[in-house]
Amino acid sequence: MVTPDFEDVWRGAAPYGLAALLRRHDNFADCEDAVQLALVAAAEQWPRDGLPDEPIGWLTTVASRRLIDQIRADTSRRAREQKAARLEQTAPETVEPVADDDTLQLMILCTHPVLTPTSQVALMLRAVGGLHTREIADGFFVPEATMGQRISRAKSSLGRANARFERPAPADLPGRLVAVRHAIALLYTRAHAAQDGTDERATTLGATAIRLARDLHRLAPSDPENAGLLALLLLTEARRKARFTASGDLVPLDEQDRTLWDRTLITEGVDLIERALPAGYVGLFQLQAAIAAVHDEAGDDAATDWPQIRVLYDMLWQVDPSPAVALGRAIAIAEVDGPDAGLDALDGVAGAGHRVDAARGHLLVRAGRTTEARAAFLRAAERSRSIPEQRYLNRLASDL
């Protein structure tokens, strides 16, 4: 097993290794398998021999050798044997320096037009984020088996299409970045949901998502949605230190110590969204960032401009009528028009998992319906996969 000291290193190095292999070999599945074999070797050798001076180069070199071994193992096809010989001749003893945007370019490869948007995002989360199939399935609210099948089909489709690791034509890039933005946002969401103040993997995933959002904004700064995505992540990350107590218990937004919020990140996020909104079309990430900015700029919970948030959610619903948006809109309606109005809005929300039950519980408490609220909190706790959330929701039910 790779110890926690090494895990973050090889998780960060793996996408670069995969990108390097894809430059010399056009089969995504083969390259991913080779990288996984290299990670197994790292799990055995690094704890014993120590961290290599160049982990990315080590992983890429080992993965390249494993790839050649895989190809040679298929002796029934002469063409693959000849290809292995060519690869062996060209495989460098030392790996060329990786580019800063290698991981982002790998994500763009995953947006090949032969794939459905869902498969594109799922493949990015697996290849770049290193998320498990169950974690990806949770993000899409589908069974793990269903998501596993989608990922397998996506790899097969890339193989049949001979998808190459290369930049798309400039005219095609904006359309392909839509899925990239969604993948980065989901990667951060999974990290954010898993954090309890001590989870190093979640912290690393969150930092990776923010770095990718910065890279994306640098790659295409004229697209206001790229600025909106980065702003959203920064404005959310600004509250991270206040989300949990020292013992790892979840602290809801209205009870957080706002002196712990990172004002530098808030300033950067607000500046990004203020410049992005008038710059062009208004998309879902800009609107989500604007909502986060209203929360972050409020001095305390009582000062939150809920009527403005309600208007922003109405706009967001027109752009992205998703279960998550419907849930947020219902909460905003409750803050403006009262808990009964919010409960009516929640009745039409489906597909947002345990969060609907949790929100319903809060609104039922405000409406004085404590027995129903307790049942809702218990349902939400049972359905949640987050230990801090489970503790928080069970505590709310117990208090009732």
C-alpha positions as CSV (number, residue, x, y, z in Angstrom):
1,M,0.0,0.0,0.0
2,V,1.1,3.5,-0.7
3,T,1.3,5.5,2.5
4,P,-0.4,8.8,2.9
5,D,3.0,10.5,2.5
6,F,3.3,9.1,-1.1
7,E,-0.4,8.9,-2.1
8,D,-0.7,12.6,-3.0
9,V,2.5,12.5,-5.1
10,W,1.4,9.6,-7.3
11,R,-2.1,10.8,-7.6
12,G,-0.8,14.1,-8.9
13,A,1.8,12.4,-11.2
14,A,-0.5,9.8,-12.8
15,P,-2.3,12.2,-15.2
16,Y,1.0,13.5,-16.5
17,G,2.2,10.0,-17.0
18,L,-1.0,9.1,-18.9
19,A,-0.7,12.3,-21.0
20,A,3.0,11.4,-21.9
21,L,2.0,7.9,-23.0
22,L,-0.9,9.2,-25.1
23,R,1.6,11.3,-27.1
24,R,3.2,8.1,-28.4
25,H,0.4,5.6,-28.4
26,D,-3.2,6.2,-29.6
27,N,-5.1,3.7,-27.4
28,F,-6.5,5.4,-24.3
29,A,-7.4,2.1,-22.5
30,D,-4.0,0.6,-23.0
31,C,-2.2,3.7,-21.7
32,E,-4.5,3.9,-18.7
33,D,-3.8,0.2,-17.9
34,A,-0.1,0.8,-18.2
35,V,-0.2,3.7,-15.8
36,Q,-2.2,1.6,-13.3
37,L,0.5,-1.0,-13.5
38,A,3.1,1.7,-12.8
39,L,1.1,2.8,-9.8
40,V,1.1,-0.7,-8.5
41,A,4.9,-0.8,-8.8
42,A,5.1,2.6,-7.0
43,A,2.9,1.2,-4.2
44,E,5.5,-1.6,-3.8
45,Q,8.7,0.3,-4.3
46,W,8.3,3.8,-3.0
47,P,7.5,3.0,0.6
48,R,10.5,0.6,0.6
49,D,13.1,2.6,-1.5
50,G,11.9,6.2,-0.9
51,L,10.3,8.8,-3.2
52,P,12.1,9.1,-6.5
53,D,13.7,12.5,-7.3
54,E,11.3,12.9,-10.3
55,P,8.1,11.0,-9.5
56,I,6.5,12.0,-12.8
57,G,9.5,10.8,-14.8
58,W,9.6,7.5,-12.8
59,L,5.9,6.7,-13.3
60,T,6.1,7.6,-17.0
61,T,9.2,5.5,-17.7
62,V,7.7,2.5,-15.8
63,A,4.3,2.9,-17.5
64,S,6.0,3.1,-20.9
65,R,7.8,-0.2,-20.2
66,R,4.6,-1.8,-19.0
67,L,2.8,-0.6,-22.2
68,I,5.5,-2.2,-24.4
69,D,5.1,-5.4,-22.4
70,Q,1.3,-5.3,-22.9
71,I,1.7,-4.9,-26.6
72,R,4.3,-7.7,-26.9
73,A,2.0,-10.0,-24.9
74,D,-0.4,-10.0,-27.8
75,T,1.8,-12.1,-30.1
76,S,-1.1,-13.1,-32.3
77,R,-1.0,-9.8,-34.1
78,R,2.2,-9.0,-36.0
79,A,1.4,-5.3,-36.4
80,R,1.2,-4.8,-32.7
81,E,4.6,-6.6,-32.2
82,Q,6.1,-4.3,-34.8
83,K,4.6,-1.3,-33.1
84,A,6.0,-2.4,-29.8
85,A,9.5,-2.6,-31.4
86,R,9.1,1.0,-32.6
87,L,8.0,2.2,-29.2
88,E,10.9,0.4,-27.6
89,Q,13.3,2.2,-29.9
90,T,11.8,5.6,-29.3
91,A,11.0,5.3,-25.6
92,P,13.3,7.8,-23.9
93,E,15.5,6.8,-20.9
94,T,14.7,10.2,-19.4
95,V,11.3,11.7,-19.8
96,E,10.9,15.1,-21.4
97,P,9.7,17.9,-19.0
98,V,5.9,18.0,-18.7
99,A,4.0,21.0,-19.7
100,D,2.0,22.9,-17.1
101,D,-1.2,22.2,-19.0
102,D,-0.7,18.5,-19.6
103,T,-3.5,17.5,-17.3
104,L,-5.8,20.0,-18.9
105,Q,-4.9,18.7,-22.4
106,L,-5.7,15.2,-21.2
107,M,-9.1,16.4,-20.1
108,I,-9.7,17.9,-23.5
109,L,-8.8,14.6,-25.2
110,C,-11.5,13.0,-23.1
111,T,-14.1,15.3,-24.8
112,H,-13.7,13.5,-28.1
113,P,-16.9,14.0,-30.1
114,V,-17.6,10.2,-30.3
115,L,-18.4,10.3,-26.6
116,T,-21.6,11.5,-24.9
117,P,-21.2,14.5,-22.6
118,T,-21.8,12.3,-19.5
119,S,-19.1,9.8,-20.7
120,Q,-16.7,12.7,-21.4
121,V,-17.1,14.0,-17.8
122,A,-16.9,10.5,-16.2
123,L,-13.8,9.7,-18.2
124,M,-12.1,12.9,-17.1
125,L,-12.9,12.3,-13.4
126,R,-11.4,8.8,-13.7
127,A,-8.3,9.7,-15.7
128,V,-7.5,13.0,-14.2
129,G,-9.1,13.0,-10.8
130,G,-8.4,9.4,-10.0
131,L,-12.0,9.1,-8.6
132,H,-13.4,5.6,-8.0
133,T,-16.4,4.5,-10.0
134,R,-18.6,4.8,-7.0
135,E,-17.5,8.4,-6.4
136,I,-18.2,9.3,-10.0
137,A,-21.6,7.5,-9.8
138,D,-22.5,9.5,-6.7
139,G,-21.8,12.7,-8.6
140,F,-24.3,11.7,-11.3
141,F,-26.8,10.1,-8.9
142,V,-26.7,6.7,-10.8
143,P,-25.8,3.2,-9.6
144,E,-22.1,2.3,-9.5
145,A,-22.7,-0.5,-12.1
146,T,-24.3,1.9,-14.5
147,M,-21.3,4.3,-14.3
148,G,-18.8,1.5,-14.7
149,Q,-20.5,0.4,-17.9
150,R,-20.4,4.0,-19.2
151,I,-16.7,4.4,-18.5
152,S,-16.0,1.0,-20.2
153,R,-18.0,2.0,-23.3
154,A,-16.2,5.4,-23.4
155,K,-12.8,3.8,-23.5
156,S,-13.9,1.4,-26.2
157,S,-15.3,4.3,-28.3
158,L,-12.0,6.2,-28.0
159,G,-10.1,3.1,-29.2
160,R,-12.4,2.5,-32.2
161,A,-12.1,6.2,-33.1
162,N,-8.3,6.2,-32.8
163,A,-8.5,9.3,-30.7
164,R,-5.2,11.1,-30.6
165,F,-3.6,13.3,-27.9
166,E,-3.7,16.6,-29.7
167,R,-5.4,19.9,-29.5
168,P,-8.7,20.3,-31.2
169,A,-9.1,22.9,-33.9
170,P,-9.6,26.4,-32.5
171,A,-13.2,26.4,-33.7
172,D,-14.0,23.2,-31.8
173,L,-12.3,24.2,-28.6
174,P,-15.1,26.3,-27.0
175,G,-17.7,23.5,-27.4
176,R,-15.3,20.9,-25.9
177,L,-14.5,23.0,-22.9
178,V,-18.1,22.8,-21.7
179,A,-17.6,19.2,-20.5
180,V,-14.2,20.2,-19.1
181,R,-15.8,22.8,-16.9
182,H,-18.4,20.3,-15.6
183,A,-15.7,17.8,-14.8
184,I,-13.6,20.3,-12.9
185,A,-16.6,21.5,-11.0
186,L,-17.6,17.9,-10.1
187,L,-14.1,17.1,-9.0
188,Y,-14.2,20.0,-6.6
189,T,-17.7,19.1,-5.5
190,R,-16.6,15.5,-4.6
191,A,-13.5,16.9,-2.7
192,H,-15.6,19.5,-0.9
193,A,-18.2,16.9,0.1
194,A,-15.5,14.5,1.5
195,Q,-13.6,17.1,3.5
196,D,-13.8,17.0,7.2
197,G,-10.8,19.2,7.9
198,T,-8.3,16.2,8.1
199,D,-8.9,14.3,4.8
200,E,-5.7,14.9,2.9
201,R,-7.0,13.3,-0.3
202,A,-10.0,15.6,-0.4
203,T,-7.7,18.6,0.2
204,T,-5.5,17.5,-2.7
205,L,-8.4,16.9,-5.0
206,G,-9.8,20.4,-4.2
207,A,-6.5,22.0,-4.9
208,T,-6.2,20.1,-8.2
209,A,-9.6,21.3,-9.2
210,I,-8.7,24.9,-8.5
211,R,-5.4,24.6,-10.3
212,L,-7.2,23.1,-13.4
213,A,-9.8,26.0,-13.2
214,R,-6.9,28.5,-13.3
215,D,-5.3,26.7,-16.2
216,L,-8.5,26.7,-18.1
217,H,-9.0,30.4,-17.5
218,R,-5.5,31.0,-18.8
219,L,-6.1,28.8,-21.8
220,A,-9.4,30.6,-22.8
221,P,-9.7,33.9,-20.9
222,S,-12.2,35.3,-23.3
223,D,-14.9,32.8,-22.3
224,P,-16.7,34.3,-19.2
225,E,-17.8,30.9,-18.1
226,N,-14.2,29.9,-17.4
227,A,-13.9,32.9,-15.2
228,G,-17.2,32.0,-13.6
229,L,-16.0,28.5,-12.8
230,L,-12.8,29.7,-11.2
231,A,-14.7,32.4,-9.2
232,L,-17.1,29.8,-7.9
233,L,-14.4,27.5,-6.7
234,L,-12.5,30.3,-5.0
235,L,-15.5,31.7,-3.3
236,T,-16.4,28.2,-2.1
237,E,-12.9,27.4,-1.0
238,A,-12.7,30.6,1.0
239,R,-15.2,29.1,3.5
240,R,-13.4,25.7,3.9
241,K,-11.7,26.4,7.2
242,A,-15.0,27.3,8.8
243,R,-16.9,24.2,7.6
244,F,-15.8,21.9,10.4
245,T,-15.1,22.1,14.1
246,A,-11.8,20.9,15.5
247,S,-13.4,17.5,16.1
248,G,-14.5,17.2,12.5
249,D,-18.2,18.1,13.0
250,L,-19.9,19.9,10.1
251,V,-20.8,23.5,10.6
252,P,-23.7,24.8,8.4
253,L,-23.2,28.1,6.5
254,D,-25.4,30.2,8.8
255,E,-23.4,29.2,11.9
256,Q,-19.9,29.5,10.5
257,D,-17.3,31.8,12.0
258,R,-16.9,34.2,9.2
259,T,-13.6,35.5,10.6
260,L,-12.1,32.2,9.4
261,W,-13.2,32.9,5.8
262,D,-10.3,33.6,3.4
263,R,-10.8,37.2,2.4
264,T,-8.0,37.0,-0.2
265,L,-9.9,34.3,-2.1
266,I,-13.2,36.1,-1.7
267,T,-11.7,39.3,-3.1
268,E,-10.2,37.4,-6.1
269,G,-13.5,35.5,-6.7
270,V,-15.7,38.6,-6.5
271,D,-13.4,40.5,-8.9
272,L,-13.5,37.6,-11.4
273,I,-17.3,37.4,-11.4
274,E,-17.8,41.2,-11.6
275,R,-15.6,41.3,-14.7
276,A,-17.1,38.2,-16.2
277,L,-20.8,39.0,-16.0
278,P,-20.8,42.0,-18.3
279,A,-18.3,40.5,-20.7
280,G,-20.5,38.2,-22.8
281,Y,-23.1,35.5,-22.4
282,V,-24.2,34.5,-18.9
283,G,-23.9,30.8,-18.1
284,L,-24.5,28.6,-15.1
285,F,-21.1,28.9,-13.5
286,Q,-21.2,32.7,-13.6
287,L,-24.6,32.6,-11.9
288,Q,-23.5,30.1,-9.3
289,A,-20.5,32.3,-8.6
290,A,-22.7,35.3,-8.2
291,I,-24.8,33.5,-5.6
292,A,-21.6,32.4,-3.8
293,A,-20.4,36.0,-3.9
294,V,-23.6,37.3,-2.2
295,H,-23.1,34.8,0.6
296,D,-19.4,35.6,1.0
297,E,-19.9,39.4,1.1
298,A,-22.5,39.3,3.8
299,G,-21.1,40.2,7.2
300,D,-23.3,37.7,8.9
301,D,-26.2,35.4,8.1
302,A,-28.8,38.0,8.8
303,A,-27.2,40.4,6.3
304,T,-27.5,37.9,3.4
305,D,-29.4,39.4,0.5
306,W,-31.8,36.5,0.0
307,P,-34.1,38.4,-2.5
308,Q,-31.1,38.8,-4.7
309,I,-30.2,35.2,-4.4
310,R,-33.8,34.3,-5.2
311,V,-33.5,36.3,-8.5
312,L,-30.2,34.7,-9.3
313,Y,-31.6,31.2,-8.8
314,D,-34.6,32.1,-11.0
315,M,-32.1,33.1,-13.7
316,L,-30.0,29.9,-13.1
317,W,-33.1,27.8,-13.4
318,Q,-33.7,29.1,-16.9
319,V,-30.1,28.2,-17.9
320,D,-29.8,24.9,-16.0
321,P,-33.1,23.3,-14.8
322,S,-31.3,20.6,-12.8
323,P,-32.2,19.0,-9.5
324,A,-29.4,20.8,-7.7
325,V,-30.5,24.2,-9.0
326,A,-34.2,23.3,-8.1
327,L,-33.0,22.5,-4.5
328,G,-31.1,25.8,-4.1
329,R,-34.0,27.7,-5.6
330,A,-36.4,26.1,-3.1
331,I,-34.2,27.1,-0.2
332,A,-34.0,30.7,-1.5
333,I,-37.8,30.8,-1.9
334,A,-38.1,29.7,1.8
335,E,-35.9,32.5,2.9
336,V,-37.9,35.1,1.0
337,D,-41.5,33.8,1.2
338,G,-41.4,31.5,4.3
339,P,-40.9,27.8,5.0
340,D,-44.2,26.6,3.6
341,A,-43.5,28.2,0.2
342,G,-40.1,26.5,0.3
343,L,-41.6,23.1,1.1
344,D,-44.0,23.5,-1.8
345,A,-41.1,24.2,-4.1
346,L,-39.2,21.1,-2.7
347,D,-42.1,18.9,-3.6
348,G,-41.2,19.1,-7.2
349,V,-37.5,18.3,-6.7
350,A,-36.3,14.8,-7.6
351,G,-32.8,13.4,-8.2
352,A,-30.8,15.4,-5.7
353,G,-30.2,12.6,-3.3
354,H,-30.2,13.0,0.5
355,R,-29.9,16.8,0.2
356,V,-33.6,17.1,-0.5
357,D,-34.4,15.3,2.7
358,A,-31.9,17.4,4.7
359,A,-33.4,20.7,3.3
360,R,-36.9,19.4,4.0
361,G,-36.0,18.7,7.6
362,H,-34.7,22.3,8.1
363,L,-37.8,23.8,6.6
364,L,-40.1,21.5,8.6
365,V,-38.4,22.6,11.8
366,R,-39.0,26.3,10.8
367,A,-42.6,25.4,10.1
368,G,-43.0,23.8,13.6
369,R,-43.5,20.3,12.2
370,T,-40.8,18.6,14.3
371,T,-41.9,15.0,14.0
372,E,-41.8,15.2,10.3
373,A,-38.5,17.1,10.4
374,R,-36.9,14.4,12.6
375,A,-37.9,11.7,10.1
376,A,-36.5,13.7,7.2
377,F,-33.2,14.2,8.9
378,L,-32.9,10.5,9.7
379,R,-33.7,9.6,6.0
380,A,-31.0,12.1,4.9
381,A,-28.5,10.7,7.3
382,E,-29.2,7.2,6.1
383,R,-28.7,8.1,2.5
384,S,-25.6,10.3,2.9
385,R,-22.2,8.8,2.2
386,S,-20.4,11.6,4.2
387,I,-19.5,10.7,7.8
388,P,-19.5,14.3,8.9
389,E,-22.9,14.9,7.3
390,Q,-24.3,11.7,8.9
391,R,-23.1,12.9,12.3
392,Y,-24.6,16.4,11.8
393,L,-28.0,15.1,10.5
394,N,-28.3,12.5,13.2
395,R,-27.5,15.1,15.8
396,L,-30.3,17.4,14.4
397,A,-32.7,14.4,14.6
398,S,-31.6,13.7,18.1
399,D,-32.1,17.3,19.2
400,L,-35.7,17.1,18.0
